[in-house]
Amino acid sequence: DFSIIYSKDLLPASGGEKVTKEFLHELLNILLGYICKSSRRSGKVLDFHHPHQLKEGLEGFSLQLTDKPETLEQILVDCRDTLKYGVNTGHPRFFNQLSSGLDLIGLAGEWLTSTANSNMFTYEVSPVFILMEEVLLKKMQGIVGWSDDEGDGIFCPGGTISNLYSILVARYYFYPEVKTRGMRALPQLAIFTSEHSHYSVKKSAAVLGMGSENVLMVKCDESGKMIPVELESSIVAAEERGLVPFYVNATAGTTVYGAFDPFNDIADICHGHNLWMHVDAAWGGGLLMSDRHRMKLQGIERAWSVTWNPHKMMGVPLQCSVILIKKRGLLQDCNELGAEYLFQRDKPYDVSYDTGDKSIQCGRHVDVFKFWLMWKAKVFWYQSSRGNFTCGELVVMFASPLPQPEHSNVCFWYIPPTMRGLPPGPDRDTRLHQVAPRIKHRMMEQGSVLIGYQPLGDKVNFFRCVFSNPATQQEDVDFLLDEITRLGND
Ligand code: ABU
């Protein structure tokens, strides 16, 4: 009975051990109940409510903060309700994002990480985690194809920040004075990325004071791959306009189509113009683990930096993202400020392990442990199973598929029966554009399945189905298609 117990009764209160254990056991029961339910197909993916409904409070669940401490009973009820009104991203029918599923070894790692409650800035406070980071970064650099004397990197909060690091370090490599003199040390720099690449490239240019307009979008072919001759001519055209090209982002697994750019061709162009080549493999990096699919990333080893998100295809619980930099020492030189209260040089150990000054953060969450634990528990499983999924073998009924997928993104239009006789053209497109949002709206209200949609270029709204959840089976794909048909049948 927690109705008369408060947080002040838990450890470190004297005699608080028993109640602490009881409270955490109760919490564990709630979490285990959720975990078991989350993989049952009979349960919902989500119980959708509009923001105003959640704000007003539902069945006693209030988001408002009170003036007096609540009992632990109420705290446990709040934990249960928080899960209840959230989205079950581990459900076999959650197809909405590139990251999904709930890996239990990773979850155990996250629990341990929170229990340790440490900070990644110095070896002094995180000796084990700092060394695990070194081990994993080294491993990933080897898998990318860099030699033993190359490679550096850091875990950071998500793919956008990893991409931002690559631009930051590339700019520092060519213009080291930018660190102290700022923008006065720079000409008008130009960045190149494909029109299908992630928006983080533009965002990073804006954040770094270079201007999103100086990110030049290179044309792609029908399957979403950057066209090398278009890159070459974009670079030349930028130079003619007085811009100074310095960086090219290539993508391994574009967000919507899952396309892989031709890395060797792009590397040749970068080499010819002395440009930094980055590969955003946030989504596609997981394929490096697969003997069958890693050829799609041929040439990635020629990149000067790589983004890779183990929290996507590799299923590590959010978040887990790395930036890998080929040239050692650059990351440290670029970001180091040597705050004397934290990074003292006269500590009683090898202070090169105080890796926190490579980061643009000060406090840094431990994202490495869950990944390290998963690697230990199942590296062969990645190689034999998840990494070897069959791309594009899905049969999409009643639908018109977009280009053949290279990754596990399957993009398609659902054409409702009433539209099947319409000839292609602007009138059909106008109607088709409204189909996916309408079905998604109904899907969210029903909560039975979740899939994303978007327009892209000249293509009106289409569905993007992502397979990255090992819980998903053929029956879930059948269910999704039946559900789309049922919800879109008017
Ligand atoms: N950072 C890209 C994630 C996009 C997605 O999950 O759909």
Residues whose N, C-alpha, C, O or C-beta is under 5 A from the ligand:
A	BS01	ABU	N96 Q97 L98 S99 G159
